[in-house]
């Protein structure tokens, strides 16, 4: 866990607490790099390992393979079938979790110090001696298909799928990484082995460790665990330029509340204006109760339970998303209010006071994120994947504070684009655009 | 403000970041003169604090006909007071770099803020203010009522599983308010007004009906001083009485609920049984039930998963759930999602057969050892998250349990035997108190 320093205790109400996470870069003998926060307060540690690529590495003819492969990682390894593997993990009171997203496959291991070697031996077999037994494959495939069937009648999932296909087209981002009923039904054991080889390689590997472990021990563990992986895996696809037509697309679906997603071009994480955009989004729709969208749509008009907007800079495209849901007879008003707010923010910008309040919140809330070993490990891996410097945590609030109202309003003018702002509405909305097929 | 800041600084500089070795070590309990219970959970690793006030009032304490009023009031608590504008509490928390929210359940309503530790006094000042001085206008009431109706749309009406669960609960409880949804029945929500909100507020919101739970970088002495300053002056409400709700009559007929909806893509079977809850000084049976739910449904080696997912392959998913933290009688729940090509009828029969064979065979002692080992380890992992410990105390203390009960629980779980678990299954998993639900696809799919 980290320690914080209070740098200033002035009488100004909003003196920010500054996070001083002591991250150490560990170079292993075998040439791997990891970030470590060593803290022996509690007798356990968390190691987070991320492989860049994720479900976007799927062979187009085997969509869903990386996702299913990831789901099978806990279904046995080496000489243990899935039951034997689970029994061993339970008796060690450890957890291994595996996850696949558009951009990465993640492994998170949490273990008591006394059981560290045995847990690492298990994880080593997961990576180097996978089984992909046919009965496990069929069982987990059944779970994925069940979830895909549920998505087919879930308004949120329908909206996400429709919007993704519209803006990303044939790019992997344009379809769900879980695959389709047809593609998943056709996956074979060979597809699992191919996906394994596509994903796990040294040239795309990021590691964060937190807790009761020394740099020396971590180095030895990582060399043993990851040193023998191949140098490279499947090529990462090219970036995609998302296309936004603007307007509203309605997907008819018989349900009382319409679900709306909206999207327009976003901003890259390494863009010099990213922080200005981040502060701007906080005021527009990112700041929960305090955002303009929440104020106008929920507080003033009672049109929704919640409305949010998010900057989503992914590896291969950056999009600015939002989501809201209103009863079928009220969603048209919601869409119209969002469009008005979008246009007004672009034209008139934000006030000095709003920007000051947003910066106070964002800088004050930042240290609250580092609340636990697993959380810190995950943040550290994310920082590495975003190519941020190791001292980023100490300087991040300065970057937020450096944003001026002029920056925010210039970025609002340049970024916010009411013309391109595309809505997908799933439900039976009254008084909204034409239906798609 | 200045004094508490200085105290915080001194505490931070002097106290090494030592952490308690058990949950109980981290926790201090005391009571204010006006009857407000106070719990402090210490963790000095980061200068952050979570401040929560839990009221011993939830949806099961509502008057008949006003379902949803406990939750509606929770929303209205973010409107103004005599000295705070509407929304000012949240914006003040945000302006101090903090986050706030609230939640409502059957047995409690809780409000919380997470913020830098030196802002604790300000949080208490505002929370104490709205315990007494809530004000709201007619316009705000109408607008916020639309918000909770949209919340109901989102959580329940737009989701066949939400609607199905409401019907199952209503069938499980013949007389108790646990059968009424926390968010409320729509037709009653539509009639909720200022008068009903104020009545619930006046009846239940008082220091002697609340628990203050502060976790993070604070010392018990600091919390006590601040709590005396901010909550101390609020008089106790002498009309607060013990919570006595209508209880269940004997349940002697198994019930079936069939819910059809065109939006259902994945049918499944849900089964619940009326079950005893954890009671103060009497948690043995609940401990056995807690382990029963682990033995049957937690993790890949659980009995039902082995039999129904791995061996017979009739289920895509099977689970067992029991929490036990509840003021009145609760339920033990099972769910089975049939594998493709398996009917709900066959899945239900396989589930019943598996339960019967479990009671016949008994508990695998190695599995029980593994579960107990995991429970012991979870006590260590829990120390990494003091806000989680704070939640656990808040929930238990508003559900009829004491600090002693909470602290006895982990050890109690370690003493449960395989025989205790089978006996719990035999006595609780009986048809007479059960509800079996089928969530089915409507024959006519209109899309």
Interface residues (C-beta under 8 A of the other chain):
Chain A: X1 X2 X3 X4 X6 X9 X11 X13 X14 X15 X16 X17 X41 X42 X43 X44 X74 X82 X83 X86 X87 X90 X91 X93 X110 X112 X139 X142 X143 X145 X146 X147 X149 X150 X151 X152 X153 X154 X155 X252 X253 X254 X255 X256 X257 X259 X287 X288 X289 X290 X298 X299 X300 X301 X302 X303 X304 X305 X306 X325 X326 X327 X357 X360 X361 X362 X363 X364 X365 X366 X367 X368 X370 X371 X372 X373 X374
Chain B: X1 X2 X5 X6 X9 X12 X17 X18 X19 X45 X46 X47 X48 X78 X87 X90 X91 X94 X95 X96 X97 X98 X99 X114 X115 X116 X118 X142 X143 X144 X145 X146 X147 X148 X149 X150 X151 X153 X154 X157 X158 X262 X263 X264 X265 X266 X299 X300 X301 X306 X309 X310 X313 X316 X317 X337 X339 X340 X366 X369 X370 X371 X373 X374 X376 X377 X378 X380 X381 X383 X384 X385 X387 X446 X447
